[in-house]
Amino acid sequence: MSYDANMTTFAETLKKEIARVARKELREEITALRKLGATQRADISALKKEVNSLQSSLNRLEKIRAAPSSPGSMAKPSPTAKPTPVTPRGKPGRKVTFTAERLKAQRARLGFTQEQMAQLLGVSGLSIWKWETGGAVPRASRVPQILDRLAMSKRDALALISQSA
């Protein structure tokens, strides 16, 4: 009987030792896999950011590319904006309409703040902001005057602002 007891103890000890060594081996492998997973997640995150950056660049380039192809307007007018016929400039037969994008572009061309642009057009700064964001459009009766003033040179526009101030 002592022989069976020793064998049982030895067998149990051997099983425990094998399980301990197996756990130790697995722990090292699992640690390596966790590190690999963390680096892959970081790589995926960096790639997603790069894709988003490239998409925004592509969208920006598409807008720039589309702008010269339609000289009458820089983009499609918003559904709330009603095109207003104005005396044609440039090519005969083409109607010039007010768009938020054109207002933003002309303000950038002149290098004006929203307040300066408001003084030039004889409206409030809030109106300029709403027109630029597409939240509102100017009255149809004011559009021809606005378009005329947007077509001014920077020197003429500054002179007009200084006269009105």
GIJO-V374563 format. One record per helix or strand. SS is the DSSP state (alpha for helix, beta for strand). FROM is the first residue (numbers start at 1). LEN is the number of residues. If there is no record, write none. Layout:
BEGIN
<<SS,FROM,LEN> <SS,FROM,LEN>>
END
This chain:
BEGIN
<<alpha,2,68> <alpha,100,11> <alpha,114,8> <alpha,125,9> <alpha,140,11> <alpha,154,11>>
END
